[in-house]
Amino acid sequence: MERDTRQRTPEKSTDEPKASEVDMNVSLTPELDEFVNEKVTSGLYNSASEVVREGLRLLREQDELKRMRLETLRAEVQKGINSLDQGKGKKFDVEGIKAKGRARLAERKK
């Protein structure tokens, strides 16, 4: 369903967007259209445009959090690589890991 997401203000007699706004038409699924309508009807938002802007703001925030987490993960991986390069690594002992796991499992079963 096509929805005009421009914010309308009652005091304006024209449908022209403000200079700082961009006119955009967005296609929504019926479920999303209903969700937007519920948000406006609830009084939390004055218009569909406000709902869409809030959703986009949250998406931007989520993208930034993902970027920061990835940056942190890359830094931690680099620390590990540096540690290995300095000879601080341990030999990978598959049988030892299995033995510890089996011992923990046996303890739980007791």
N, C-alpha and C positions, 0 to 999 in steps of 0.2 A: 504494500500500500504506500503510495506517495504521500509524503507529509511535508508541508512547508514549515521549516524550522525557524523562520524569522520571528523574532520577538516583536510583538505588537504592544504599543502603549496606548491606552485609551485616549489620552489627551492629544495624540497626533491624529490628524485627519487623513493622512496619507499612509500607504503601506510601504513606503520607501524605507529601506534599512538605514540606520545611522551610518555616518561616514566610517566609523570604526568597525562596522559589521560587514560580513560577506554574506551575500544571498546564496543559499544552497538548498537544493531539494534532496531529500534522503528517502530511499525506499526502505520500509520496515516490514518485517513479517507481521502477521496479524497479532501474534503474541507480544512482540515488542511494542506495537502500536497500542495495545491494551495496557501494557505496563506503563508507557509514557502517559497515557490518559489517566491512569490510576494515580500517578504521582502528581499530576496537575490538579485532579479532582480532590486529592487529599489536602490541598492547600500548601503543601511543602514547596511547590514551585508555581510560579505565575504563568508559565507557558511551556510548550513543548521544547522551545529553544533552550530554556534554562535547564531542562532535564538532560538534553543532549550535550550541552556544554559541560554540565557536571559529570556526565559519563565520560566525556573525552578528557576532562581534567583528571579523573581517577585513573583512566587508562594511561595517561602520561606519567602519573605518579607511579603506577605499577611498573611501567617500562623502566623508569629510573631506578626503582628498587631492584629489578632484575639485573640491570646494568651494574649496579653497585655490588650485588652478590657475586656476579660473574667476575668482576674485577678482584674481589676478595679471594675467590676460589683460585683464580690464576696466580695471585700473589702467594697463596699457600702452596700451590703446586710448585711454583718456582723455588720456594724455600726448601721443599723436599728434594728437588733436583740439585740445588746448591749443596744440600747436606750430603747427597750421594756423591757429588763431584768431589767433596772434601773427604771422602772415604768414611763417612759416618753411618753408612747404611748397614743393615743386617742381612744376612743370607736368608732367603725365603725358605722356610722350613714347613713344607706342606704336611708332612707326617706329624710334626710337633703340633701344628694347628689342629689337625684332626684328633689327635690324642687329647688335647685340652677340651675340645668340643665334646668328645665322648665322655670325658670325666665329668663335665658340667651336666650333661644329660643324665648320667648315672646318678649324680647327686640329687637332681630334681625328682627322679623316680623313687627315691628312698622315702 
